[in-house]
């Protein structure tokens, strides 16, 4: 159950960083916020892949 709250946390952080990027006019800051959002989303995808892999092992 902890994985679900972790996933929600990272998704929320990514949305926050995207919102910050949309609110700034500084191109450097925009790139940083979008890079952070991408990292958070990659982490979520990695967690989903780990969960799928764990599910596959349990069925075997």
C-alpha distances in whole Angstrom, upper triangle without the diagonal:
4,5,6,7,9,10,11,13,15,16,17,19,21,22,23,25,27,28,29,31,33,34,36,39,39,39,37,35,34,33,31,29,29,28,25,24,24,23,19,19,20,17,15,17,17,13,13,16,14,11,15,16,14,14,18,18,17,19,22
4,5,5,6,9,10,11,13,14,15,17,19,20,21,23,25,26,27,29,31,32,33,37,37,36,35,32,31,31,29,26,26,26,23,21,22,20,17,18,18,15,13,16,15,12,13,16,14,12,15,17,15,16,19,19,18,21,24
4,6,5,6,9,10,11,12,14,15,17,18,20,21,23,24,26,27,29,30,32,35,35,34,33,30,29,29,26,24,24,23,20,19,19,17,14,15,15,12,10,12,12,8,9,12,10,9,12,14,12,13,17,17,17,19,22
4,5,5,6,9,10,11,12,14,15,17,18,20,21,23,24,26,27,29,31,34,34,33,32,30,29,28,26,24,23,23,20,18,19,18,14,14,15,13,10,13,13,10,10,13,12,10,13,16,14,15,18,19,19,21,23
4,5,5,6,9,10,10,12,14,15,16,18,20,21,22,24,26,27,29,32,32,32,31,28,27,27,25,22,22,22,19,18,19,17,14,14,16,13,11,14,15,11,13,16,15,13,17,19,18,18,22,23,22,24,27
4,5,5,6,9,10,11,12,14,15,17,19,20,21,23,25,26,27,31,30,30,29,26,25,25,22,20,20,20,16,15,16,14,11,12,13,10,9,12,12,9,11,14,13,12,16,17,16,18,21,22,22,24,26
4,5,5,6,9,10,11,12,14,16,17,18,20,21,23,25,26,29,29,29,28,25,24,23,21,19,18,18,15,13,14,13,9,9,11,8,6,9,10,7,8,12,12,11,14,16,16,17,20,21,21,23,25
4,6,5,6,9,10,11,12,14,15,16,18,20,21,23,25,28,28,28,27,24,23,23,21,18,18,19,16,13,15,14,11,11,13,11,9,12,14,11,12,15,16,14,17,20,19,20,23,24,24,26,29
4,6,5,6,9,10,11,12,14,15,17,18,20,21,23,26,26,26,25,22,21,21,19,16,17,17,14,12,14,13,9,11,13,11,9,13,14,12,14,17,17,16,19,21,21,22,25,26,26,28,31
4,5,5,6,9,10,11,12,14,15,16,18,20,21,25,24,24,22,20,19,18,16,14,14,14,11,9,10,9,5,7,9,7,6,10,11,10,12,15,15,15,18,20,20,21,24,25,26,28,30
4,5,5,6,9,10,11,12,14,15,17,19,20,24,24,23,23,20,18,18,17,14,13,14,11,9,10,10,7,7,10,9,7,10,12,11,12,15,16,16,18,20,21,22,24,26,26,28,30
4,5,5,6,9,10,11,12,14,15,17,19,22,23,23,22,19,18,18,17,13,14,15,12,10,12,13,9,10,13,12,11,14,16,15,16,19,20,19,21,24,24,25,28,29,29,31,34
4,5,5,6,9,10,11,12,14,15,17,20,20,20,19,16,15,16,14,10,11,12,9,7,10,10,7,9,12,11,11,14,16,15,17,19,20,20,23,25,25,26,29,30,31,33,35
4,5,5,6,9,10,11,12,14,16,19,19,18,18,15,13,13,12,9,8,10,7,4,7,8,6,6,10,10,10,12,14,15,16,18,19,20,22,24,25,26,28,30,31,32,34
4,5,5,6,9,10,11,12,15,18,19,18,18,16,13,15,14,10,10,12,10,7,10,12,9,9,13,14,12,15,17,17,18,21,22,22,24,26,27,28,30,32,33,34,36
4,5,5,6,9,10,11,13,16,17,17,17,14,12,14,13,9,10,12,10,8,12,13,10,12,15,15,15,17,20,19,20,23,24,25,27,29,29,30,33,34,35,37,39
4,5,5,6,9,10,11,14,14,14,14,10,9,10,9,5,7,9,7,5,9,10,9,11,14,14,15,17,19,19,21,23,24,25,27,29,30,31,33,35,36,37,39
4,5,5,6,9,10,13,14,13,14,11,9,10,10,6,6,9,9,6,9,12,11,11,14,15,15,17,20,20,21,23,25,26,27,29,30,31,33,35,36,38,40
4,5,5,6,9,12,14,14,15,12,10,12,12,9,9,13,12,10,13,15,14,14,18,19,18,20,23,23,24,26,28,28,30,32,33,34,36,38,39,40,42
4,5,5,6,10,11,12,12,9,8,11,10,7,9,12,11,10,13,15,14,15,18,19,19,22,24,24,25,28,29,30,32,34,35,36,38,39,40,42,44
4,5,6,8,9,9,10,7,5,7,8,5,6,10,10,9,12,14,14,15,18,19,20,21,23,24,25,27,29,30,31,33,35,36,38,39,41,42,44
4,6,8,10,10,12,10,7,10,12,9,9,13,13,12,14,17,17,17,20,22,21,23,26,26,27,29,31,32,33,35,37,37,39,41,42,44,46
4,7,9,11,13,10,9,12,13,10,12,15,15,14,17,19,19,20,23,24,24,26,28,29,30,32,34,34,36,38,39,40,42,44,45,46,48
4,6,8,10,7,6,10,11,9,11,14,15,15,17,19,19,21,23,24,25,27,29,30,31,33,35,35,37,39,40,41,43,45,46,48,49
4,6,9,8,7,11,12,12,13,16,17,17,19,21,22,23,25,27,28,29,31,32,33,35,37,38,39,41,43,44,45,47,49,50,52
4,6,5,6,9,10,11,12,14,16,17,18,20,21,23,24,26,27,29,30,32,33,35,36,38,39,41,42,44,45,47,48,50,51
4,6,5,6,9,10,11,12,14,15,16,18,20,21,22,24,26,27,28,30,31,33,34,36,37,39,40,42,43,45,47,48,49
4,5,5,6,9,10,11,12,14,15,17,19,20,21,23,25,26,27,29,30,31,33,35,36,37,39,41,42,43,45,47,48
4,5,5,6,9,10,11,12,14,15,17,18,20,21,23,24,26,27,29,30,32,33,35,36,38,39,41,42,44,46,47
4,5,5,6,9,10,11,12,14,15,16,18,20,21,22,24,26,27,29,30,32,33,34,36,38,39,41,42,44,45
4,6,5,6,9,10,10,12,14,15,16,18,20,21,22,24,26,27,28,30,31,32,34,36,37,39,41,42,43
4,5,5,6,9,10,11,12,14,15,17,19,20,21,23,25,26,27,29,30,31,33,35,36,37,39,41,42
4,5,5,6,9,10,11,12,14,15,17,18,20,21,23,24,26,27,29,30,32,33,35,36,38,40,41
4,5,5,6,9,10,10,12,14,15,16,18,20,21,22,24,26,27,28,30,31,33,35,36,38,39
4,5,5,6,9,10,10,12,14,15,16,18,20,21,22,24,26,27,28,30,31,33,35,36,38
4,5,5,6,9,10,11,13,14,15,17,19,20,21,23,25,26,27,29,30,32,33,35,37
4,5,5,6,9,10,11,12,14,15,17,18,20,21,23,24,26,27,29,30,32,33,35
4,5,5,6,9,10,10,12,14,15,16,18,20,21,22,24,26,27,29,30,32,33
4,5,5,6,9,10,10,12,14,15,16,18,20,21,22,24,26,27,29,31,32
4,5,5,6,9,10,11,13,14,15,17,19,20,21,23,25,26,27,29,31
4,5,5,6,9,10,11,12,14,15,17,18,20,21,23,24,26,27,29
4,5,5,6,9,10,10,12,14,15,16,18,20,21,23,24,26,27
4,5,5,6,9,10,10,12,14,15,16,18,20,21,23,25,26
4,5,5,6,9,10,11,12,14,15,17,18,20,21,23,25
4,5,5,6,9,10,11,12,14,15,16,18,20,21,23
4,5,5,6,9,10,10,12,14,15,16,18,20,21
4,5,5,6,9,10,10,12,14,15,17,19,20
4,5,5,6,9,10,11,12,14,15,17,19
4,5,5,6,9,10,10,12,14,16,17
4,5,5,6,9,10,11,12,14,16
4,5,5,6,9,10,11,13,15
4,5,5,6,9,10,11,13
4,5,5,6,9,10,11
4,5,5,6,9,10
4,5,5,6,9
4,5,5,6
4,5,5
4,6
4
